[in-house]
Amino acid sequence: MKEETGKRRALGMGLEQLFNSEMLDFDQVEKDIVKDTPKDEIVEVNLSELMSNPYQPRKIFDDEALKELSDSIKEHGVFQPIIVRKSVKGYNIIAGERRARASQLAGLTKIPAIIRDFTDEEMMQVALLENLQREDLSAIEEAKAYKAIIESLRLTQDELAKKLGKSRSHITNMLGLLRLPLNVQDMVLYNKISMGHARVLSKLENHGQIEELANRVINENLSVRELEKIAEADNFTRTVPVSKPKRSKEFKPVEDAMKEKLGTRVSISGNKIKISFATKEDLNRILEILNIEVE
């Protein structure tokens, strides 16, 4: 019992180090767990007894990547034990689900494992971090992982950004995807619409309009820029109204002089002059004033 308590304490210190450190680095903690585990405590468990971590954020596994890992395992074996927790009917995978799936694909029946007594909260945190730092999660899976870590560790978006080495705007944009209707989230999850499309849609408020536009993206093969133009129309309600950039007053005297000369609206911004006209005849009138002849 004393030995088990010591193991638990050592593991707890590792996790405390992971979650309280300035940067979250799951790889290092897993290496420490493997390094500090005596060889006789690494056991072979039946792959048939393994169950996914219930907090695993990844819903889709890349078949091609699994096949590559499976081929490597056939040739070299499993390079690092997985970490599991004993459950009533077998073992829950805490870390290393891709290794377990690839081993099964390679035709193995057993896999080396380290058994540890994680709490439910620790299992969730570790699963989220392993996937965020090692795998290419879909945008929706990544967003859900961020949300779960923020709630579990009681972090602000800014704190999470610093711990993961991401920008605050990246975290905010990803979390914004979770405002999308569930069927549109599924479109992102299964790569039917891109992250760029999803970000544009996540700025809209009306779920019916979001779903309509998402279907148009798929059916009409709209680019992100085309979608942005459509979403900028006045009939689409945005979660955050688009604020028009304030025009510089530096060129106002020039604008006023040109307006008077041309008899039409003129605006100058971003080193560009915009001259408005109402009809083709109006355009010809302006060209005549500017003494421009067009054949």
C-alpha positions in Angstrom: 0.0 0.0 0.0 2.9 2.3 0.9 4.5 1.6 -2.5 1.3 2.4 -4.4 0.9 5.7 -2.4 4.5 6.6 -3.5 3.7 5.9 -7.1 0.5 8.0 -6.9 2.4 10.9 -5.3 5.1 10.8 -8.0 2.5 10.8 -10.7 0.7 13.6 -9.1 3.9 15.7 -9.0 4.3 15.1 -12.7 0.8 16.3 -13.5 1.1 19.2 -11.2 4.3 20.2 -13.0 2.5 19.8 -16.3 -0.5 21.9 -15.6 1.2 24.6 -13.5 4.2 25.2 -15.7 4.4 28.2 -17.9 4.2 26.0 -21.1 2.1 22.9 -21.3 4.3 20.0 -22.5 2.7 16.6 -22.3 5.5 14.9 -24.2 7.9 15.6 -21.5 5.6 14.4 -18.7 4.9 11.2 -20.5 8.6 10.6 -21.1 9.2 11.2 -17.3 6.4 8.7 -16.4 8.0 6.1 -18.7 11.5 6.9 -17.5 10.5 6.6 -13.8 8.6 3.4 -14.3 10.7 0.3 -13.4 10.9 -2.2 -16.3 9.0 -4.9 -14.3 6.0 -2.5 -14.1 5.6 -2.2 -17.8 3.1 -5.0 -18.6 1.6 -6.5 -21.7 -2.2 -6.0 -21.9 -4.6 -7.5 -24.4 -5.6 -5.0 -27.1 -9.1 -6.5 -26.9 -9.4 -5.2 -23.3 -8.6 -1.6 -24.2 -11.3 1.1 -24.4 -10.9 4.7 -25.5 -10.5 7.4 -23.0 -14.0 8.8 -22.5 -12.6 12.3 -22.7 -10.7 11.7 -26.0 -11.4 14.7 -28.1 -10.5 13.0 -31.4 -13.5 11.6 -33.2 -11.8 10.8 -36.5 -8.5 9.1 -37.0 -6.5 9.5 -40.2 -6.5 6.1 -41.9 -3.4 6.8 -43.9 -1.4 8.0 -40.9 -2.6 4.9 -38.9 -1.4 2.6 -41.7 2.0 4.3 -41.7 2.3 3.8 -38.0 1.0 0.3 -38.3 3.8 -0.5 -40.9 6.4 1.0 -38.5 5.1 -1.1 -35.6 5.2 -4.3 -37.8 8.9 -3.6 -38.5 10.2 -2.0 -35.2 7.5 -2.8 -32.6 5.7 -0.3 -30.3 8.3 2.4 -29.6 6.8 3.6 -26.3 4.3 2.0 -23.8 0.8 3.4 -23.7 -0.6 4.6 -20.4 -3.8 3.1 -19.2 -6.1 3.1 -16.2 -7.8 -0.1 -14.9 -11.5 -0.1 -15.3 -14.3 -2.6 -14.4 -14.2 -4.3 -17.8 -10.6 -3.8 -18.9 -8.5 -0.7 -19.3 -9.2 2.9 -20.4 -6.4 4.4 -22.6 -5.0 7.6 -21.0 -2.3 8.2 -23.6 -1.4 6.4 -26.8 -4.7 5.6 -28.5 -3.1 5.9 -32.0 -0.4 3.4 -31.0 -3.1 1.0 -29.8 -5.2 1.3 -32.9 -2.1 0.9 -35.2 -1.0 -2.1 -33.2 -4.4 -3.8 -33.7 -4.1 -2.9 -37.4 -0.7 -4.5 -37.5 -2.2 -7.8 -36.2 -0.8 -7.6 -32.7 -2.9 -9.0 -29.8 -1.0 -7.3 -26.9 0.7 -4.0 -26.3 3.2 -2.8 -23.6 1.4 -0.5 -21.1 1.9 1.4 -17.9 -1.0 1.2 -15.5 -1.7 4.3 -13.5 -4.4 5.5 -11.2 -5.6 8.7 -12.8 -8.7 10.6 -11.7 -11.4 11.4 -14.3 -10.2 15.0 -14.4 -6.6 14.0 -15.0 -7.7 11.6 -17.7 -9.5 14.4 -19.5 -6.7 16.9 -19.2 -4.0 14.5 -20.4 -6.1 13.3 -23.3 -6.8 16.9 -24.4 -3.2 17.9 -24.2 -1.8 14.8 -25.9 -4.0 15.4 -28.9 -3.4 19.2 -29.0 0.3 18.8 -29.0 0.8 15.6 -31.1 -2.1 15.3 -33.5 -3.8 17.3 -36.3 -7.2 17.7 -34.7 -10.0 19.0 -36.9 -10.9 22.6 -36.1 -14.0 21.6 -34.2 -12.1 19.0 -32.1 -9.4 21.6 -31.4 -12.1 24.1 -30.3 -13.8 21.6 -28.0 -10.4 20.7 -26.5 -9.6 24.4 -25.8 -13.1 24.9 -24.2 -12.6 21.8 -22.0 -9.1 22.8 -20.8 -10.3 26.3 -20.0 -13.2 25.0 -17.9 -11.1 22.2 -16.3 -8.1 24.3 -15.4 -10.1 27.5 -14.8 -7.9 29.4 -17.2 -8.6 32.6 -19.2 -8.3 32.5 -22.9 -5.1 34.6 -22.6 -3.6 32.2 -20.0 -4.3 29.2 -22.3 -2.8 31.0 -25.3 0.4 31.6 -23.4 0.6 28.0 -22.1 0.1 26.5 -25.5 2.3 29.0 -27.3 -0.7 30.2 -29.4 -2.0 33.7 -30.1 -5.0 34.9 -28.1 -6.8 35.6 -31.4 -6.3 32.0 -32.5 -7.9 30.7 -29.3 -10.8 33.2 -29.6 -11.4 32.4 -33.3 -11.4 28.6 -32.6 -13.8 28.9 -29.6 -16.1 31.0 -31.9 -16.6 27.9 -34.0 -18.6 26.3 -31.2 -21.3 28.9 -31.7 -22.1 27.3 -35.1 -25.2 25.0 -35.3 -24.2 21.4 -34.7 -24.9 20.3 -38.3 -22.6 23.0 -39.5 -19.9 21.9 -37.0 -20.2 18.4 -38.5 -19.5 19.9 -41.9 -16.3 21.3 -40.5 -15.5 18.1 -38.6 -15.8 16.0 -41.8 -13.9 18.6 -44.0 -17.0 19.5 -46.1 -16.3 23.2 -45.4 -12.9 24.7 -44.5 -11.8 26.5 -41.4 -11.8 29.7 -43.3 -15.5 29.3 -44.3 -16.3 28.3 -40.7 -14.7 31.4 -39.3 -16.8 33.6 -41.6 -20.0 31.8 -40.6 -19.2 31.9 -36.9 -19.4 35.7 -37.0 -23.1 35.4 -38.0 -25.9 35.2 -35.5 -28.9 33.7 -37.2 -28.6 29.9 -37.3 -30.9 29.6 -40.3 -28.8 31.9 -42.3 -25.6 30.1 -41.2 -27.0 26.8 -42.3 -28.2 28.2 -45.6 -24.8 29.7 -46.4 -22.9 26.5 -45.3 -25.0 24.6 -47.8 -24.3 27.2 -50.5 -20.5 26.8 -49.8 -20.8 23.1 -50.5 -23.3 23.2 -53.4 -21.8 26.2 -55.2 -18.2 25.6 -54.3 -17.9 29.2 -52.9 -14.5 30.5 -52.0 -13.9 32.1 -48.6 -13.7 35.5 -50.2 -17.0 35.0 -52.0 -18.6 33.9 -48.8 -17.3 37.0 -47.0 -18.9 39.2 -49.6 -22.2 37.5 -49.2 -22.1 37.6 -45.4 -21.3 41.3 -45.5 -24.7 42.1 -46.9 -27.1 44.0 -44.6 -29.6 41.2 -44.3 -27.1 39.0 -42.4 -27.1 39.6 -38.6 -23.6 39.5 -37.1 -22.6 38.6 -33.6 -20.2 41.6 -33.6 -21.3 44.4 -36.0 -18.6 45.3 -38.5 -17.2 48.6 -37.6 -16.2 50.7 -40.6 -12.7 52.1 -40.3 -12.5 55.8 -39.5 -11.5 57.8 -42.4 -8.5 60.0 -42.0 -9.2 63.8 -42.1 -5.8 64.4 -43.7 -7.3 64.3 -47.3 -10.6 66.0 -46.6 -9.7 69.3 -48.3 -8.6 67.3 -51.4 -11.9 65.3 -51.3 -13.9 68.5 -51.0 -12.0 70.2 -53.9 -12.5 67.1 -56.1 -16.2 66.9 -55.2 -16.7 70.5 -56.2 -14.8 70.0 -59.5 -16.4 66.7 -60.5 -19.9 67.2 -59.0 -19.9 63.8 -57.4 -18.9 61.9 -54.3 -15.1 61.4 -53.8 -13.3 59.5 -51.0 -9.6 59.0 -50.4 -8.4 56.1 -48.2 -5.5 53.6 -48.2 -3.7 55.6 -51.0 -6.7 55.2 -53.3 -9.1 57.7 -54.7 -12.7 56.5 -55.2 -14.9 58.5 -57.6 -18.6 57.6 -57.7 -20.9 57.9 -60.7 -24.6 57.1 -61.2 -24.9 56.2 -64.9 -22.7 55.7 -68.0 -23.6 59.2 -69.0 -22.5 60.5 -65.6 -19.1 58.6 -66.1 -18.6 60.2 -69.5 -19.3 63.6 -67.9 -16.6 63.0 -65.3 -14.1 61.8 -68.0 -14.8 65.0 -70.0 -14.1 67.2 -67.0 -10.8 65.2 -66.4 -10.0 65.6 -70.1 -9.7 61.9 -70.5 -10.6 60.4 -73.9 -11.5 56.7 -74.2 -11.7 55.1 -77.7 
